[in-house]
Amino acid sequence: MLIKSLKSIAILVVALTAFSCKTVEKANQKEIKPFVGIWNDTTNPGTKVVFRSDGSFYNIYKENDVQIVTHSGTFKVLSGNTYVLTITDARPNAAYDLKGRQYANYYTLSADGKTMKTNGAVDGRNGGKGLTWASTLVKVDKLD
């Protein structure tokens, strides 16, 4: 009897865990859905941000007609106006210390979901001066 009860409890725990994981995943997908796409950074010409549905992102800068990924990683929406970037890769010669860092940023999405204002701060490299930034992103259909 005890073994049957333990098996039943184990099955119930597994089922509830699987259900709760799907619920968290669905909630995260709903939160990041407005971010997903290609965004032209109108504040920094030549720069685009690509947010993907799997929670990854990358920034691109067009330099001498070549698109260069400046940094990439994952993102997560924390609340109605805050998101976190976890930067897993960045250009080694960047002026700011991005790789291996997490940065909380703030956003305001337009009612039609086609414009997003973002702002935040990043650390300077090797103790250098950091940067407080603000950008206006406009959703576009494709990379140039």
N, C-alpha and C positions, 0 to 999 in steps of 0.2 A: 504494500500500500504506500509506504514512504517513498519507494523508488518511483512508482507511478506518479505520485504528487510532485516529486523533484523533476521528473521528465516533463510533466505538464507545465511547471513553472519555467523551466528552461526554454521550452518552445514558446511560451508566452513572452518571455524576456526578449528572445531573438526576434519575434514578430513585431513587438513594440519598438525595438531598436531600429529595425529596418524601416518601419513606418515613420518614425521620428526623423531619421536621416533623409528620407525622401521629402518630408515636410520642410526641413531646413533648407535642402537643396532648392526646392520650389520657391521658398521665400526669398532666397538669395537671387535666384533667376529673376524674380519679379522686381526686386530692388535694383538690379543692375541693368535691366532691360532698357531704360531710357538712355543709358550711357553707350550701349552697344552701337558701334558704327565708326565711321571715319569722320574726324572733326578737324576742320581747318582753323588754325590758331591765327585769328586776324590781328592780334596784338603783336605777334612775332612772325612776320611774313616768311614763308618758306617752311614753316613748321606745321606738322600735323600730328594728331594723337589718334591712335586706333585702339578702341576698347572692344574686346571680343566677348562673345557670349559665354566662354568658358572661364571668365574672370581674369584673363590676361590682358596686358596692354603693351603698347610700344609707342615711343615718340620718334618721329622722323623729321629730319631737317634736310632741306634741299641745298646742296653745296656744289657749285659748278655743274649744274644740271644732273647731279647724281643724288639720289635719295639715300641718306645715311641714317641708320637706327642709332639714336643718341643714348637711349636707355630703354629698358623693358623690365617687366615683372608682372605682378598681379595687383588687382585692386578689389576693394570690398567697400560697399556702402554701409556706413555705421548707423546713420540716422537720416532724417529728412534733408539735411544739408551738409553732412560730413562724409568724406570717403578717405580711405587709407590706401596709399601706394606702397607696396613692398617691392623695392627695386633690386632685382637679382643680377642685372647686367647693365653696365654703363661704359661709355668711352673712357679709356684710361687717362686721356689728356683733358678731361672735363674740368672746368673751373670750380665746380661744386661737387661735394662729397655725396654721391648718390648710391653707388653700388653697396649692397648689403644693408641699406637703411630702410626705415619705414617713415613715411611722412603723412601726417594728417592734413588734408586739404578741405576746402569748403567750396560748395557749388550752389548756384541758383539756376534752375532749368526754366526756360521760357514755357508758357502755356502750351505752345504747339510742339514743344520738344525739339526744336530745330536750332536753338541757341542756348549756350550754357556759359555762364560766367563762373570762373574758378579763381581761387587764390590760395596762397599758402606761403611757406618759408622752407628753404633748404640750407644746409650747413656749407660753409666754405671748406675747400680742401686744405689740409695741413694747417688748420687754425686760421685760415684766411677769412675774410669777411663773408658772411652769409648773404642770402638774397631773399627778400620778401617780394613776391611776385603776384600779379593779377593778369588774367587772360580772358579774352572773349573767344569762345569756340563756336563755330558754325558747322552744322552737320552737312556733309557733302556725300555724293554718291560713289566717288572713286578716288584713288590716288592719282595724282598727275602723272 
